[in-house]
Amino acid sequence: MMKRLAACSILFVLVAACSGESDPVTAPEASSQIIERGNYRVVELQRGDIVDIVPAVGEIQAAAAVEVGAEVSGTIAEVLADFDDPVEAGDLLARIDPAPFEAALRQAEAQLAMASAERDAASSELDSQRAQLERIRTLTNRGTGSASALQDREFAVRSAQADLARAQASVSLAQARVEDTRFALGRTEIRAPIDGFVLERRIEAGQVVNAVQSAPTLFVIAANLTEVVIEARVAENDVGRIEEGMRVRFTVDAYPDEYFEGESGPIRRAPIRTGRLVSYPVQIRAMDPGERLLPGMTATVEFVHSDARNVLRAPIESLYFVPRDYVPEIPEAAMRLAEETGALSRWDTPETRQVLLASIESGILIARDQSRIFVLENGAPQMRAVRIGIQDVDAFEITSDEVEAGDLLIVGTVDDRRR
């Protein structure tokens, strides 16, 4: 973080050099109050909070929502639930006209009865053939029966056994038909699969539903809204900063002055393309005991990448300021390197050389994990090399002891302001 800010300061200094001046480029205004002291615009260094966020936008959804469809085709006889009605698992929501299914069930039960009767008759016939076979076998053993009669009776027994097997199969098939029609009759009652409330109702009494090709959705049942999810869209340049389990805060237009808290889930890999813009969905789970967050609300989301409390908070624009007459003290080794590379000869005016030296100093500070700011002491700017922590859009954290609360941090000159 510090290296990124320090690199920005070098860039602004060099841009100023290209325009022929060593004045700082105007940066975004800090949130602290800027006051004028002599020819300088300063901010009193204070303690405060800094929150580094990743912005996104998403839509509130119920944590659990189940589509309730029709598994059988028919005419809706009655609708027993409406929008927002509370329901419990098993509650009757609607009923499809059961008359055709009741008739089909009676027909299937009659076919089962016929198949059972035929099975009983086949079983009796088999018993009769077996009894006759035993009598002929006894007579044949005594020498009073013929072998051909015995063979005919054995064949008749095997035929009766086959007839009984077919009859038993017919009974099984008829039983399956009864179970199937009874199941279909039970599916004419549309019941709630979970506890919750009716989020959507898509049917009316008298409407015909066709479940032959796909199950039509009749209701959407949402679980209670004490827990909600947000599918936030994160820009591709920010998605690398998102981690699962990250703290999230968000607002909705209905309660613009109140932050709700949540936690980020996994990043989905399927991109969302809007023209040339690419974003990635990230699911957020949040608790709302008051059930004020409603499905469909737009959430302005902030993934909290890092935060710091009660720290020295300095405006970012203070990193861009370099006094006109500032001449940094550069180590001899760095000066020799600048001479050997020809940098000093190319930057041969006092103004451009001053810019070059300031840039060299910034590079040395970066190598030390430091950055440069100026404080106003006895009416004159004094450079301080500080270590930087996290930042937000307006300010950065100073983690070293070179400055303290109450110091006057220079962000520009009065002349800059008047231009």
Secondary structure, 3 states (H helix, E strand, C coil): CHHHHHHHHHHHHHHHHHCCCCCCCCCCCCCCCEEEECCEEEEECEEEEEEEEEEEEEEEEECCEEEEECCCCEEEEEECCCCCCEECCCCEEEEECCHHHHHHHHHHHHHHHHHHHHHHHHHHHHHHHHHHHHHHHHHHHHCCCCHHHHHHHHHHHHHHHHHHHHHHHHHHHHHHHHHHHHHHHHCCEEECCCCEEEEEECCCCCCEECCCCCCCEEEEEECCCCEEEEEEEEECCCHHHCCCCCEEEEEECCEEEEEEEEEEEEECCCCEEECCEEEEEEEEEEECCCCCCCCCCEEEEEEEEEEEEEEEEEEHHHHHCCCCCCCCCCCHHHHHHHHHCCHHHHCCCHHHHHHHHHHHHHHHHHHCCCEEEEEEECCEEEEEEECEEEECCCEEEECCCCCCCCCEEEEEEHHHHHC
